[in-house]
Amino acid sequence: MTRTRILLVEDNADDVELTRWALAEAGHTDVTVAPDGAEALRLLKGGLAVDLVLLDLRLPLVDGLEVLARMRSDPALKPLKVIVLTSSENPKDVAACQALGVAAYLGKPLDGAALNRHLG
């Protein structure tokens, strides 16, 4: 399996632990965590090399939709694969994420098998 470098953008410590566990079960252990949208953007713009961003929508400082919009407007970040990982089932959130080109919109808690299906 190819090593996938992941940025997990999540503010809830319990969700971070559950997601790390699901990722480890699926063989993904190279995970950096950003606790808010501002930190995620700082890391990404600072050159953190990742293959995938797992992005919560409800974040402090800069929410997930804004993080996604800023990533898509930045030529260096635009190609990054983003999977939204959220508890929101709001059709407006789903539509906004799809319009911004997310690879998938997955519910919490993360199912490692579901993630693996979207990595291939």
C-alpha atoms as one frame of an Amber mdcrd trajectory, in Angstrom:
protein
   0.000   0.000   0.000   1.275   3.459  -0.865   1.838   5.665   2.158  -0.744
   8.436   2.177   0.148  11.636   4.021  -3.019  13.012   5.601  -3.935  16.340
   7.160  -6.866  15.845   9.524  -8.622  19.140  10.240 -10.756  18.504  13.310
 -11.383  20.433  16.527 -13.037  17.693  18.600 -10.447  15.628  20.486 -12.717
  12.559  20.629 -13.297  12.710  16.862  -9.536  13.071  16.321  -8.886   9.900
  18.310 -11.679   7.938  16.603 -10.502   9.071  13.179  -6.859   8.260  13.944
  -7.952   4.802  15.072  -9.995   4.210  11.891  -7.119   5.475   9.751  -4.617
   3.230  11.542  -6.941   0.244  11.097  -6.972   1.025   7.365  -3.164   1.288
   7.302  -2.868   5.090   7.285  -0.543   6.305  10.038   1.063   9.428   8.558
  -1.460  11.901  10.002  -0.981  15.535  10.970  -3.792  17.195  12.936  -4.884
  20.824  12.681  -7.399  21.826  15.397  -8.955  24.660  13.398  -9.246  26.028
   9.880  -6.691  28.787  10.394  -4.038  26.282  11.482  -4.871  24.025   8.519
  -4.338  26.889   6.084  -1.129  27.925   7.857   0.258  24.382   7.587  -0.757
  23.959   3.957   0.521  27.358   2.844   3.672  26.743   4.881   4.536  23.765
   2.755   3.224  20.772   4.699   3.334  17.963   2.147   0.114  15.961   2.166
  -1.741  13.754  -0.281  -5.153  14.130   1.321  -7.029  16.574   3.536  -9.768
  15.179   5.786 -11.802  18.277   6.560 -14.502  18.857   9.146 -16.967  21.623
   8.269 -17.707  22.989  11.735 -14.392  24.474  12.823 -13.309  27.405  14.982
 -11.600  30.490  13.513 -12.095  29.542   9.845 -14.877  27.072   9.022 -14.390
  24.101   6.731 -16.222  25.571   3.742 -14.009  28.653   3.886 -10.887  26.487
   4.166 -12.041  24.562   1.113 -12.822  27.743  -0.842  -9.384  29.188  -0.029
  -7.682  25.956  -1.030  -9.487  25.926  -4.371  -8.520  29.555  -5.056  -4.824
  28.888  -4.370  -3.041  27.317  -7.383  -0.624  25.426  -5.123  -3.402  23.923
  -2.986  -6.141  23.494  -5.590  -5.011  20.012  -6.744  -5.093  18.542  -3.214
  -7.626  15.794  -2.692 -10.145  16.765  -0.011 -12.594  14.473   1.725 -15.122
  16.166   3.962 -15.629  14.313   7.219 -18.598  15.755   9.057 -21.757  15.086
  11.010 -23.658  17.587   8.846 -26.239  16.117   6.503 -27.431  19.556   5.397
 -28.073  19.433   1.625 -26.647  22.964   1.295 -23.356  21.816   2.825 -23.238
  18.784   0.535 -23.949  20.933  -2.544 -21.369  23.569  -1.554 -18.711  20.905
  -1.037 -19.511  19.226  -4.335 -19.321  22.588  -6.118 -15.843  23.050  -4.619
 -14.725  19.662  -5.906 -14.449  17.411  -2.880 -13.574  13.803  -3.564 -16.142
  12.551  -1.048 -18.483  13.635   1.704 -18.290  11.109   4.558 -20.140  11.006
   7.851 -18.610  10.731  11.297 -17.314   8.563  12.740 -14.970   7.691   9.893
 -15.252   4.225   8.415 -11.728   3.221   7.326 -13.096   0.968   4.581 -15.160
   3.846   3.153 -12.074   6.034   3.143 -10.037   3.378   1.348 -12.691   3.190
  -1.397 -12.141   6.918  -2.073  -8.362   6.728  -2.061  -8.143   4.402  -5.068
